[in-house]
Amino acid sequence: MKKTLSLKMTVIAMCMALTVSMLGTSSQAVAASYTKQQKQVLSLVNKQRTKRKRSKLKLDPKLCKAANKRAKEIAKVFSHSRPDGSDYFTVLDEYKISYNTCGENIAAGQPSAKDVMSSWMDSPGHKANILDKSYKKLGVGYYKKKNSTYVYYWVQIFTD
Protein backbone atom coordinates (compact mmCIF):
# COMPACT_ATOMS: atom_id res chain seq x y z
CA MET A 1 0.00 0.00 0.00
CA LYS A 2 2.83 2.42 0.75
CA LYS A 3 4.45 1.65 -2.63
CA THR A 4 1.22 2.45 -4.44
CA LEU A 5 0.80 5.72 -2.55
CA SER A 6 4.44 6.59 -3.13
CA LEU A 7 4.09 5.82 -6.85
CA LYS A 8 0.95 7.95 -7.09
CA MET A 9 2.72 10.83 -5.31
CA THR A 10 5.67 10.55 -7.71
CA VAL A 11 3.37 10.61 -10.74
CA ILE A 12 1.50 13.63 -9.35
CA ALA A 13 4.77 15.45 -8.64
CA MET A 14 6.02 14.72 -12.17
CA CYS A 15 2.77 16.00 -13.68
CA MET A 16 2.96 19.18 -11.61
CA ALA A 17 6.60 19.73 -12.61
CA LEU A 18 5.70 19.22 -16.27
CA THR A 19 2.79 21.66 -16.00
CA VAL A 20 4.96 24.32 -14.34
CA SER A 21 7.63 23.75 -16.97
CA MET A 22 5.11 24.14 -19.79
CA LEU A 23 3.71 27.33 -18.25
CA GLY A 24 7.20 28.78 -18.04
CA THR A 25 7.89 27.88 -21.65
CA SER A 26 4.58 29.33 -22.75
CA SER A 27 5.22 32.72 -21.16
CA GLN A 28 8.79 32.71 -22.49
CA ALA A 29 7.48 31.90 -25.96
CA VAL A 30 5.05 34.83 -25.77
CA ALA A 31 7.83 37.17 -24.62
CA ALA A 32 10.12 35.90 -27.37
CA SER A 33 7.43 36.50 -29.99
CA TYR A 34 7.56 40.29 -29.60
CA THR A 35 9.49 42.10 -32.30
CA LYS A 36 12.59 44.18 -31.73
CA GLN A 37 10.57 47.34 -32.45
CA GLN A 38 7.86 46.40 -29.93
CA LYS A 39 10.40 45.72 -27.20
CA GLN A 40 12.29 48.96 -27.94
CA VAL A 41 9.15 51.10 -27.84
CA LEU A 42 8.05 49.46 -24.56
CA SER A 43 11.46 50.14 -23.03
CA LEU A 44 11.39 53.79 -24.11
CA VAL A 45 7.79 54.22 -22.89
CA ASN A 46 8.67 52.77 -19.51
CA LYS A 47 11.74 55.01 -19.19
CA GLN A 48 9.49 58.04 -19.70
CA ARG A 49 6.91 56.70 -17.24
CA THR A 50 9.53 55.83 -14.61
CA LYS A 51 11.02 59.35 -14.81
CA ARG A 52 7.60 60.69 -13.85
CA LYS A 53 6.86 58.06 -11.19
CA ARG A 54 4.26 56.23 -13.27
CA SER A 55 3.89 52.46 -13.20
CA LYS A 56 5.48 50.53 -16.05
CA LEU A 57 3.30 49.22 -18.85
CA LYS A 58 3.34 45.61 -20.02
CA LEU A 59 3.14 44.46 -23.60
CA ASP A 60 -0.01 42.52 -24.27
CA PRO A 61 0.01 39.99 -27.13
CA LYS A 62 -3.56 40.70 -28.25
CA LEU A 63 -3.00 44.45 -28.10
CA CYS A 64 0.15 44.04 -30.19
CA LYS A 65 -1.82 42.09 -32.81
CA ALA A 66 -4.47 44.83 -32.86
CA ALA A 67 -1.78 47.52 -33.09
CA ASN A 68 -0.07 45.68 -35.96
CA LYS A 69 -3.38 45.57 -37.80
CA ARG A 70 -3.80 49.30 -37.23
CA ALA A 71 -0.23 49.96 -38.46
CA LYS A 72 -1.13 48.30 -41.77
CA GLU A 73 -4.36 50.29 -41.88
CA ILE A 74 -2.66 53.66 -41.35
CA ALA A 75 -0.36 52.86 -44.29
CA LYS A 76 -3.58 53.02 -46.36
CA VAL A 77 -5.34 55.87 -44.54
CA PHE A 78 -3.32 57.85 -41.99
CA SER A 79 -6.05 58.52 -39.45
CA HIS A 80 -7.40 57.48 -36.07
CA SER A 81 -10.41 56.34 -38.07
CA ARG A 82 -10.08 53.00 -39.77
CA PRO A 83 -10.20 52.65 -43.58
CA ASP A 84 -13.90 51.67 -43.32
CA GLY A 85 -14.62 54.89 -41.38
CA SER A 86 -15.09 53.24 -37.97
CA ASP A 87 -13.24 54.41 -34.85
CA TYR A 88 -9.79 52.98 -34.10
CA PHE A 89 -10.97 51.22 -30.95
CA THR A 90 -13.24 48.89 -32.92
CA VAL A 91 -10.10 46.85 -33.64
CA LEU A 92 -10.13 45.88 -29.94
CA ASP A 93 -13.48 44.13 -30.40
CA GLU A 94 -12.03 42.08 -33.27
CA TYR A 95 -9.40 40.68 -30.90
CA LYS A 96 -11.87 40.30 -28.01
CA ILE A 97 -9.94 42.77 -25.85
CA SER A 98 -11.90 44.07 -22.88
CA TYR A 99 -11.13 47.53 -21.49
CA ASN A 100 -12.66 50.45 -19.66
CA THR A 101 -10.43 53.07 -21.21
CA CYS A 102 -8.14 53.08 -24.20
CA GLY A 103 -5.98 55.39 -26.28
CA GLU A 104 -4.09 55.30 -29.55
CA ASN A 105 -0.95 57.00 -30.83
CA ILE A 106 -0.09 56.81 -34.53
CA ALA A 107 2.97 58.00 -36.41
CA ALA A 108 4.53 57.63 -39.83
CA GLY A 109 7.96 58.23 -41.30
CA GLN A 110 10.16 57.61 -38.28
CA PRO A 111 12.70 54.85 -39.07
CA SER A 112 13.42 53.80 -35.47
CA ALA A 113 11.73 53.32 -32.11
CA LYS A 114 13.86 56.13 -30.70
CA ASP A 115 12.73 58.50 -33.46
CA VAL A 116 9.04 57.69 -33.11
CA MET A 117 9.14 58.01 -29.32
CA SER A 118 10.85 61.38 -29.66
CA SER A 119 8.05 62.52 -31.99
CA TRP A 120 5.34 61.27 -29.65
CA MET A 121 6.96 62.88 -26.59
CA ASP A 122 7.14 66.21 -28.47
CA SER A 123 3.37 66.13 -29.02
CA PRO A 124 1.22 67.01 -25.97
CA GLY A 125 -1.63 64.63 -26.89
CA HIS A 126 0.62 61.67 -27.64
CA LYS A 127 2.73 62.34 -24.56
CA ALA A 128 -0.43 62.40 -22.42
CA ASN A 129 -1.34 58.90 -23.64
CA ILE A 130 2.17 57.59 -22.92
CA LEU A 131 2.09 58.98 -19.38
CA ASP A 132 -1.59 58.35 -18.54
CA LYS A 133 -1.81 56.79 -15.06
CA SER A 134 -4.88 54.70 -15.92
CA TYR A 135 -3.08 52.63 -18.57
CA LYS A 136 -1.50 49.31 -17.61
CA LYS A 137 -1.11 47.53 -20.96
CA LEU A 138 0.44 48.47 -24.26
CA GLY A 139 0.22 47.15 -27.77
CA VAL A 140 2.84 48.29 -30.27
CA GLY A 141 2.36 47.97 -34.00
CA TYR A 142 5.03 48.49 -36.63
CA TYR A 143 4.71 48.13 -40.38
CA LYS A 144 7.27 48.87 -43.06
CA LYS A 145 5.92 49.39 -46.55
CA LYS A 146 8.53 50.20 -49.16
CA ASN A 147 7.54 52.57 -51.96
CA SER A 148 4.81 54.13 -49.80
CA THR A 149 4.55 57.75 -48.71
CA TYR A 150 6.18 57.32 -45.28
CA VAL A 151 7.63 53.76 -45.42
CA TYR A 152 7.49 53.31 -41.59
CA TYR A 153 4.17 53.15 -39.72
CA TRP A 154 3.82 52.98 -35.94
CA VAL A 155 0.86 52.47 -33.58
CA GLN A 156 0.55 52.36 -29.83
CA ILE A 157 -2.70 51.14 -28.25
CA PHE A 158 -3.11 51.62 -24.50
CA THR A 159 -5.66 50.00 -22.19
CA ASP A 160 -6.30 49.76 -18.48
C-alpha positions as a Markdown table, in Angstrom:
| # | Residue | x | y | z |
|---|---|---|---|---|
| 1 | Met | 0.0 | 0.0 | 0.0 |
| 2 | Lys | 2.8 | 2.4 | 0.7 |
| 3 | Lys | 4.5 | 1.7 | -2.6 |
| 4 | Thr | 1.2 | 2.4 | -4.4 |
| 5 | Leu | 0.8 | 5.7 | -2.6 |
| 6 | Ser | 4.4 | 6.6 | -3.1 |
| 7 | Leu | 4.1 | 5.8 | -6.8 |
| 8 | Lys | 0.9 | 8.0 | -7.1 |
| 9 | Met | 2.7 | 10.8 | -5.3 |
| 10 | Thr | 5.7 | 10.5 | -7.7 |
| 11 | Val | 3.4 | 10.6 | -10.7 |
| 12 | Ile | 1.5 | 13.6 | -9.3 |
| 13 | Ala | 4.8 | 15.4 | -8.6 |
| 14 | Met | 6.0 | 14.7 | -12.2 |
| 15 | Cys | 2.8 | 16.0 | -13.7 |
| 16 | Met | 3.0 | 19.2 | -11.6 |
| 17 | Ala | 6.6 | 19.7 | -12.6 |
| 18 | Leu | 5.7 | 19.2 | -16.3 |
| 19 | Thr | 2.8 | 21.7 | -16.0 |
| 20 | Val | 5.0 | 24.3 | -14.3 |
| 21 | Ser | 7.6 | 23.7 | -17.0 |
| 22 | Met | 5.1 | 24.1 | -19.8 |
| 23 | Leu | 3.7 | 27.3 | -18.3 |
| 24 | Gly | 7.2 | 28.8 | -18.0 |
| 25 | Thr | 7.9 | 27.9 | -21.7 |
| 26 | Ser | 4.6 | 29.3 | -22.7 |
| 27 | Ser | 5.2 | 32.7 | -21.2 |
| 28 | Gln | 8.8 | 32.7 | -22.5 |
| 29 | Ala | 7.5 | 31.9 | -26.0 |
| 30 | Val | 5.1 | 34.8 | -25.8 |
| 31 | Ala | 7.8 | 37.2 | -24.6 |
| 32 | Ala | 10.1 | 35.9 | -27.4 |
| 33 | Ser | 7.4 | 36.5 | -30.0 |
| 34 | Tyr | 7.6 | 40.3 | -29.6 |
| 35 | Thr | 9.5 | 42.1 | -32.3 |
| 36 | Lys | 12.6 | 44.2 | -31.7 |
| 37 | Gln | 10.6 | 47.3 | -32.4 |
| 38 | Gln | 7.9 | 46.4 | -29.9 |
| 39 | Lys | 10.4 | 45.7 | -27.2 |
| 40 | Gln | 12.3 | 49.0 | -27.9 |
| 41 | Val | 9.1 | 51.1 | -27.8 |
| 42 | Leu | 8.1 | 49.5 | -24.6 |
| 43 | Ser | 11.5 | 50.1 | -23.0 |
| 44 | Leu | 11.4 | 53.8 | -24.1 |
| 45 | Val | 7.8 | 54.2 | -22.9 |
| 46 | Asn | 8.7 | 52.8 | -19.5 |
| 47 | Lys | 11.7 | 55.0 | -19.2 |
| 48 | Gln | 9.5 | 58.0 | -19.7 |
| 49 | Arg | 6.9 | 56.7 | -17.2 |
| 50 | Thr | 9.5 | 55.8 | -14.6 |
| 51 | Lys | 11.0 | 59.4 | -14.8 |
| 52 | Arg | 7.6 | 60.7 | -13.8 |
| 53 | Lys | 6.9 | 58.1 | -11.2 |
| 54 | Arg | 4.3 | 56.2 | -13.3 |
| 55 | Ser | 3.9 | 52.5 | -13.2 |
| 56 | Lys | 5.5 | 50.5 | -16.0 |
| 57 | Leu | 3.3 | 49.2 | -18.8 |
| 58 | Lys | 3.3 | 45.6 | -20.0 |
| 59 | Leu | 3.1 | 44.5 | -23.6 |
| 60 | Asp | 0.0 | 42.5 | -24.3 |
| 61 | Pro | 0.0 | 40.0 | -27.1 |
| 62 | Lys | -3.6 | 40.7 | -28.3 |
| 63 | Leu | -3.0 | 44.4 | -28.1 |
| 64 | Cys | 0.2 | 44.0 | -30.2 |
| 65 | Lys | -1.8 | 42.1 | -32.8 |
| 66 | Ala | -4.5 | 44.8 | -32.9 |
| 67 | Ala | -1.8 | 47.5 | -33.1 |
| 68 | Asn | -0.1 | 45.7 | -36.0 |
| 69 | Lys | -3.4 | 45.6 | -37.8 |
| 70 | Arg | -3.8 | 49.3 | -37.2 |
| 71 | Ala | -0.2 | 50.0 | -38.5 |
| 72 | Lys | -1.1 | 48.3 | -41.8 |
| 73 | Glu | -4.4 | 50.3 | -41.9 |
| 74 | Ile | -2.7 | 53.7 | -41.3 |
| 75 | Ala | -0.4 | 52.9 | -44.3 |
| 76 | Lys | -3.6 | 53.0 | -46.4 |
| 77 | Val | -5.3 | 55.9 | -44.5 |
| 78 | Phe | -3.3 | 57.9 | -42.0 |
| 79 | Ser | -6.0 | 58.5 | -39.4 |
| 80 | His | -7.4 | 57.5 | -36.1 |
| 81 | Ser | -10.4 | 56.3 | -38.1 |
| 82 | Arg | -10.1 | 53.0 | -39.8 |
| 83 | Pro | -10.2 | 52.7 | -43.6 |
| 84 | Asp | -13.9 | 51.7 | -43.3 |
| 85 | Gly | -14.6 | 54.9 | -41.4 |
| 86 | Ser | -15.1 | 53.2 | -38.0 |
| 87 | Asp | -13.2 | 54.4 | -34.9 |
| 88 | Tyr | -9.8 | 53.0 | -34.1 |
| 89 | Phe | -11.0 | 51.2 | -30.9 |
| 90 | Thr | -13.2 | 48.9 | -32.9 |
| 91 | Val | -10.1 | 46.8 | -33.6 |
| 92 | Leu | -10.1 | 45.9 | -29.9 |
| 93 | Asp | -13.5 | 44.1 | -30.4 |
| 94 | Glu | -12.0 | 42.1 | -33.3 |
| 95 | Tyr | -9.4 | 40.7 | -30.9 |
| 96 | Lys | -11.9 | 40.3 | -28.0 |
| 97 | Ile | -9.9 | 42.8 | -25.8 |
| 98 | Ser | -11.9 | 44.1 | -22.9 |
| 99 | Tyr | -11.1 | 47.5 | -21.5 |
| 100 | Asn | -12.7 | 50.4 | -19.7 |
| 101 | Thr | -10.4 | 53.1 | -21.2 |
| 102 | Cys | -8.1 | 53.1 | -24.2 |
| 103 | Gly | -6.0 | 55.4 | -26.3 |
| 104 | Glu | -4.1 | 55.3 | -29.5 |
| 105 | Asn | -0.9 | 57.0 | -30.8 |
| 106 | Ile | -0.1 | 56.8 | -34.5 |
| 107 | Ala | 3.0 | 58.0 | -36.4 |
| 108 | Ala | 4.5 | 57.6 | -39.8 |
| 109 | Gly | 8.0 | 58.2 | -41.3 |
| 110 | Gln | 10.2 | 57.6 | -38.3 |
| 111 | Pro | 12.7 | 54.8 | -39.1 |
| 112 | Ser | 13.4 | 53.8 | -35.5 |
| 113 | Ala | 11.7 | 53.3 | -32.1 |
| 114 | Lys | 13.9 | 56.1 | -30.7 |
| 115 | Asp | 12.7 | 58.5 | -33.5 |
| 116 | Val | 9.0 | 57.7 | -33.1 |
| 117 | Met | 9.1 | 58.0 | -29.3 |
| 118 | Ser | 10.9 | 61.4 | -29.7 |
| 119 | Ser | 8.0 | 62.5 | -32.0 |
| 120 | Trp | 5.3 | 61.3 | -29.6 |
| 121 | Met | 7.0 | 62.9 | -26.6 |
| 122 | Asp | 7.1 | 66.2 | -28.5 |
| 123 | Ser | 3.4 | 66.1 | -29.0 |
| 124 | Pro | 1.2 | 67.0 | -26.0 |
| 125 | Gly | -1.6 | 64.6 | -26.9 |
| 126 | His | 0.6 | 61.7 | -27.6 |
| 127 | Lys | 2.7 | 62.3 | -24.6 |
| 128 | Ala | -0.4 | 62.4 | -22.4 |
| 129 | Asn | -1.3 | 58.9 | -23.6 |
| 130 | Ile | 2.2 | 57.6 | -22.9 |
| 131 | Leu | 2.1 | 59.0 | -19.4 |
| 132 | Asp | -1.6 | 58.3 | -18.5 |
| 133 | Lys | -1.8 | 56.8 | -15.1 |
| 134 | Ser | -4.9 | 54.7 | -15.9 |
| 135 | Tyr | -3.1 | 52.6 | -18.6 |
| 136 | Lys | -1.5 | 49.3 | -17.6 |
| 137 | Lys | -1.1 | 47.5 | -21.0 |
| 138 | Leu | 0.4 | 48.5 | -24.3 |
| 139 | Gly | 0.2 | 47.2 | -27.8 |
| 140 | Val | 2.8 | 48.3 | -30.3 |
| 141 | Gly | 2.4 | 48.0 | -34.0 |
| 142 | Tyr | 5.0 | 48.5 | -36.6 |
| 143 | Tyr | 4.7 | 48.1 | -40.4 |
| 144 | Lys | 7.3 | 48.9 | -43.1 |
| 145 | Lys | 5.9 | 49.4 | -46.6 |
| 146 | Lys | 8.5 | 50.2 | -49.2 |
| 147 | Asn | 7.5 | 52.6 | -52.0 |
| 148 | Ser | 4.8 | 54.1 | -49.8 |
| 149 | Thr | 4.6 | 57.7 | -48.7 |
| 150 | Tyr | 6.2 | 57.3 | -45.3 |
| 151 | Val | 7.6 | 53.8 | -45.4 |
| 152 | Tyr | 7.5 | 53.3 | -41.6 |
| 153 | Tyr | 4.2 | 53.2 | -39.7 |
| 154 | Trp | 3.8 | 53.0 | -35.9 |
| 155 | Val | 0.9 | 52.5 | -33.6 |
| 156 | Gln | 0.5 | 52.4 | -29.8 |
| 157 | Ile | -2.7 | 51.1 | -28.2 |
| 158 | Phe | -3.1 | 51.6 | -24.5 |
| 159 | Thr | -5.7 | 50.0 | -22.2 |
| 160 | Asp | -6.3 | 49.8 | -18.5 |
